[in-house]
Amino acid sequence: MDSVTPATRMASVPFSGIRKIFEECDRLEAEGEDVVHLEIGRPDFDTPKPIKEATATALENGQVHYTSNYGIAPLRETIAKKFETENEVSYDPDGEIVVTAGATEAIFVSILGLINEGDEVLLPDPRWTYGAHVELAGGTPVSYELDPEDGFQPDLDSLEAGVSEQTKLLVVNSPQNPTGSVLSRERAEAIRDFAVEHDLIVISDEIYEKILFDDATHHSLASLDGMHERTITVNGVSKAYSMTGFRLGYLGAPPELIDPIIRARQYTTTCAPSLSQWAAVEAIDRDPHGPLVEAFAERRERVLERLDAIDGMTCPEPTGAFYAFPTIPDGFDDEEDFVWSLLQEAGVALVPGTVFGDTGKGRVRIAYSNSLERIDEAFDRLEAWL
């Protein structure tokens, strides 16, 4: 074969900026360098023992085959109970819940099942990688700003400026990656009013919902009046229970939204890993997230304390997830140059803010998914390098 011509739609889909940093870390570590990882958006803890034991039991019991595209019944029932008791949202386990291979797949099959060529999708800026999902589905991403002067709450004027007759879908993420912001009740209700007024479908990405600090409260958009029938609620077990490798996510939605989603889901991974589904039953039922959140709270305080000592690195206080999104230090104009120089010269890995959108200009994402000792080591190196 002399040449390979990629699909036209791939031209606008970039390689992940986070993965570029990760690959450079691998290269440096292969050369014997010690790298402090503050770029990885995953808990660094082991999976709690009862969850691992449930996985082993499922393996011993021969639960090793394909499952329903919707997921095993005990897990769907457990998820439905969780939605009802924790989120005040009612979903029928038979037909309104779909188990997926990670929350990433839940979001992708939702967009793939709902978006036509030319449809527009409102996405937060800064944001995780929703834009690539939209482009792969043939849609057009349109950004709305999260205001750093307002704790990275959604800017309502920006939402109004971005909506058009072609807008079909709105994506909301709270607690938020990369800023650590948590949607206030007032702003959640404003988004509800906006979605109802413009008759939009909403994907509510709530994967970090259990990682909250201080007095922050999580609000599931589907629980608000007028939102149940238009909302796809996405969640999973990766973040709260340190189960990223299990690849287990889920979503809840009314039947008319589930129908196109399950059609797309049938032709992707078929079903989530069977062992992971049984592990998730134990995880959601037992809900052992407390110690993990306590550790992240302590790390957050350390990161904010260390940031405060560096000229130019200001940061709205994150109230959820495990990210901070500060400005770059004085003396730097370009976040990409700052991040790559810091990594190659001091062995500290961060992510440039512009990986997440235009609002990330002049900022970096810090994932405090590392120990207190390594966080201190990272800031010691940063200060010495500066």
N, C-alpha and C positions, 0 to 999 in steps of 0.2 A: 504494500500500500504506500503510494508516494506521498500522500497528504491526508490529513484528517480535517474535515470541516465541522466544527462544533455547531450545535443547534444555535440559531440566531439569538434565542432568548438568553443564552448563557453569556453573551457579550456584556450585559449590564450587571451580571452577578459577580461581585468581587470575591477574591479569596478572603477568608476571615482574618481581620487584623489581629485578633487575639491569637489565632493559630500561628501567625507569622512570628509573634513574640515567643510563643511556646516552642516553635521549631528552632529559633535562635538560642533559646535556653538549652535545648537538647544538644546543639552543636557545641556550645561553650562547656557544658558539663562533660561531654565526650572528650574534650581536650583537657579535662581535669580541673576546670574552674568551679568554684563554689558559688551557686546562684541562690539568692533569696527570692522565693516565689511569692509575689503579691499580685500576680496577674490571673491566677486560676480561680474561677468562680465555682468552687466546690468545697464542701466541708472537708477538713483534713482528718477527721476522726474516723475510727473504725465503726462499722455498723453495729448497733447494739446486739448483744449476745442472743437474746430471745428471738430476734429476727433471723439471725444466722441459723439458729436451731430449727426454726420453722422451715427455712429453706432446705436444710438437711433432711428433715422429716418428710417433706414433699418429695424429695429425691428418693428416699428409701421406700416411699409408698408408690413409686412408679408414676408420679405426676409429671411425665416427661414428653407428653404429646401435644399436638395442636389443641388449642381451645377455640371456643366460639370467637368470631370477630369482635363481639361485644365484650369479651372477657368472661372469666368463670363466674358463676352465679354467686358464690359466697363473697367474692370481692365486690361485685356490683352492689350486693345488699349492704356490705360494710360501708361502702362509699356513700350510698343513699342515706344511711343512718348518720354518717358524719356530716353530710350536707345539711340534713334536717336539724341536728342538734347544735352544730357549730356555726353554720352560715345562715340559718333560717330560710333555706331554700329546699323545696320539695321536688325530687326527681324520682320517677318510677325506675327501679333497678332493671325492669324488663322493658327496654326500649328507649330510655332517656339517659343512659349512662354508657359510655364507651371507654374501655381500658386500652391504652396505647403504649407503644414502645418509647416511653419518655414523654414529657410535656411538649418537647419539640415536635414530635410527630402529631400530637393532639392539635397544636396550632397549625401545622402545615396541612393536615388533611381537612381542617376546618376552612382554611383559606382556599385550598384546591377545590373543595366541594361547593364553594359559594361564589367564587369570583369568576366573572367572564372577562374576555379580552376587552380592555379599555375601562373596566370598572376601577374606581379610585378607592383607596383604603387610607384612612387617617391613622397615622402612626406617631407616637410620642417622639420627641427629639430633646434630649438624647434617648436612645433606645437600644435594646438587644437586637438580634438579627432578623426582625420581622420583615424588613424590606426585601431581603432575598427571597423569602417565601412568597411575597406578593408578586415579585417579578417572575418567578418560576411559574406561577399560576397565570401569567399574562396580564396581571393588573398593574396599576400605577400607584406607587407609594406617594402619599402627600403628608408632609410633616406638620405637626402642631407642637408648639414650644412648651417645655416645662421651665418655669421661671425660677432661676436661681435666687432672685431677690425675694421670692415667696416660698422658699424651701423646696423648690422644684415641683410645686403644684402645677397642674395643667393650666395654661393660659387660655382663658375663655375667648378672648378676642382673637387669638391665633386659631382656635378651633373654628370660629365663625368665618374667618378669612379663608380657611382651607376647604370648607365644605362646598360642594357643587351638585349639580343634577346627576353627575356621574358617581358621586360618593355612595358606596353601598355598605361599607364596613368601617367600624371604629375599633381600634385596639387600645386597651387600657392595661397597664401593668402596675400593680401595687400589692405589697411593697416592691420598690422599683429597682431594676438593674439598668443603669449603673450607679444611680444617685443615692440609693438607700432611703428615698422619700416614701412616705406613706400617705395615701389619699385621705384627705380630711372628709368628715361627714358632709360638710357644706359643699365641698367641691364634687363629691360623689353625687349629691343630689343635683348639682348644676349639670353634670355630665348626663344624668338621667333625663333632665329636661331637654337638653340638646339632642340626645339620641331620639327621644320621642318626637320632638318637633320636626326633625329631619328624616324620621322613619328609617333609622339605621340599625343594622345588626351590630352587636357589640361582642368582641372577644375579650373577656376579663381574665388576664393571666395572673393567677394568685399563688404561684408556686412558692413564694417566700412568706406566705401568710402567717406562719407560726413564729417567724423570727422578728420579734417586735421589742422595742426598748422604751423605757420610761413609761409614759402614759399613752403611748400610741395604741390605736384600736384599728383592727382590720374591718373593712366594710365590703361585703360581697355585693356587687352591683345587681345581681339577679334577685336579691332580696328586696330591692326598692320597688315601690309601686310602678307598674307599667314596664318593668324591665325583664320579668321572667320569660315572657314570650319572645324576646328579641336578644337574649344573652346566651352566649356559650361560656360556661365557667370552666377554666382549665386549671388543673392542679397536678400534684404528683408526690412521690415519696422521696425524691432525690435529695432535696435540701434540708428538710426538717429532721430526717433520720439518717443522713449520711449514706445514701443508697444510690449514688450517681451511676455506678456500674450496673445496677440492676435493670436500668432502662424501663422504668415503670411510671407512666403518667395516666391521667384520666380526664374526662370531660363530662359535663352534664349540660343538657339542652333539651328544649321541647322537641316532640317528634318531627315536626316539619323542618327543623334544622338538622336533626340527627340523620334523616334520610339521605341527603347528599353527602354528609360526612362519612357515614358508614359505607357508602358506595366507593368513595375514594379510599377509605381505610382498607377495604377488602383487597385492593391491588397494590398495597405498599408492603407492610411487614406481616400481613395476615392476622397475626395476634401477637400480643406481648409475650415475652418468655414465660412459660408455664410456672417454673419455679419462682420467678419474681412475683407472679401474681399471688401465690400462696404466702410468700414473704410479706407482701403488702397487706394482706388480711391481718397478719400479726402486728405489723407496724401501725396501721391506722387504728386498730382496736386498742392496742396497748398505749400508743401515743407517747413514746419516751423522748420527747424533744426538749424537756426542761434543762438538763445539764448542758446540752449543746448551746442553747440560747444564753445560758448564764456565762459560758465561756466566751461567746461572741460579744456579749455586753462588756466584759472586762477588756477584751481586745479593742473594741470600739473606743473606749475611754483612753486607752494607751495611744491609739492612732491619733485621736483628736488632740491629746496632750502634746505629742511629738510634732504634729503639724503646726500647732500654735507657736512653736519655738523657731520656725523657719520663716524668714521674711518672704512675703508674697504668697505663701501657701494658705489661702483662706478656704473655708469649707462650710457650707450649710450643714448643720448637725444631722447626720442620718438617723432615722428613727425605726428603720427596718432593714431586712436582708443583711448582708455582710460586706457592704461596699461603702467607700467614701469617694467623693468626686471633687477634689480640691483644685484650685488654680495652681499653675506651675510657679516655681520660685522666681523672685526678682532676678533680673538679668537674662531671662530667657524669653524669646518671642515665639518659639515654635515648639509645640508639645511633642511632635514626632522626633525632632532632634534631641530634645531633652530626654525622652524615654530611651531612645536607642543609645545615646551616649552614656547614660546612667547604667544601662545593662552591660554594655561592652567594656566600660572602664571601671565600674564599681560592682558589677554582679548583682544588681537589684532590678527585678523585673516588675514593671508596671504596664499599663495599657494606655496609649494615647487617647485622649477624650474624643477626638474626631472619628475614631472607629465607630462611635455611637451616634454620630450626627453633628450637624453644624454647631449646635449649642455646646458641644464639647471642645470647641476651639479654646486653647489656652488652659485646658484642664487635663487631668489624668484620672484613671480609675485605679483605686487601691482596693484589692480584695483582702480583707483581714481574715483570710482562711489559712492562717499559719499561726504558729505558737507565739506567745508573748516574747519568748527569747529571740525568735527569728525576726519578729517585728522590730524589736529594739536593735537587732543587728542591722536590719535594713536601714533604719533611720540613722544609726551611727555611721554607716557607710555613706549615706546620702549627705549628711552634714560634713563629713571629712572631704568628700568629693567636691562639694560646693566651695 
